[in-house]
Amino acid sequence: MKRKLIIRYIPLGVLLLLVWMTQSIPALGNLYSQTVYPVISRVLSFFSNLFPFAIGGFIYFREYHGSHRLSILCPYPQETAVEEDSAA
């Protein structure tokens, strides 16, 4: 358990330190904006372009129609969930 906490918090601490350094050192901010950000942007755009619709819009659509669970995350059909709730 303690090892998992170390594995979790050390990278978070390093990232927080990098954010603070980027905010306080203008040259580091320029380096990030000209080298790191374009790479991250291209990778995220590649995965985003795989879907012909906005993922956020899909989630809003599902919530609007009364389904609070995404079907890919729900291990059983939603009719079963409703039957179990009404039986209790």
N, C-alpha and C positions, 0 to 999 in steps of 0.2 A: 504494500500500500504506500509506504513512504517513497519507494522508488518511482511509482507512478506520479506522485506529486512532484518529485524533482524533475522528472521528464516533462511534465506539463508546465511548471512554473519557470524553469530556466529559459526555454525559448521565448516565453511571454515577456520575461524580464529583458532579454536581449532585444526583442523587437521594440519594447517600450523605450529602451535606451537609444535605439536607432532613430525612433520618431523624435525624441527630444533633441538628439544631435542634429537631425535634419532641419528641425525648426530653428535651432540656434546658430547653425553654421550655413550661411548662404551658399557657399560653394558645394556643400553636400546636397543641398536642395536642388541646385542646378544639375548636379550629376544624376540624381534620382530622376528628375523630370526629363532628361535627355537620353538616358540609357535604360533604366529599370522600368519606368512607367510604360514606354512604348512596347516593350516585350510583354508585360502583363496585359496590356490592352489588346495586343494581337492574339494572345492565347485565349482570353475571355471572349473576344469577338468570334474566334473560330468556333468555340462551343456554342455560343449564342446563335450563330448562323445555321446551326444544324436543325433548329426548330423554326418553322415558318410563322411562329406567333410568339408573343411575349410570355414568358413563364409567369410573371406577376399577374398578367391578365388572366391566365388559366386559373390561378389560385383564386383570384377575385370571382371569376365565373363560378367556380365550384362552391365558394362560400355563399354567393348570392342565391344559388339554387338549393340551399339547405344542407349541403353535404360538407361537414367540417373535417372529414378525413379524406385524404387523397387515396384513391383506389389502389395505388401501387404500395401504399404504406399500411393498408388495412389487411390483416391476414384472413379475414372472413368477409363474405358479402354483407352489404349494409342491411339487407332485409333481415338477416340472421341477427344482427345487432339490435334492430328494432324489436324483433320478436322476443329476444332475451330481456330487453328493458321492459316491455309490456307484461311479460310473464311474472316479473318480480313485484 
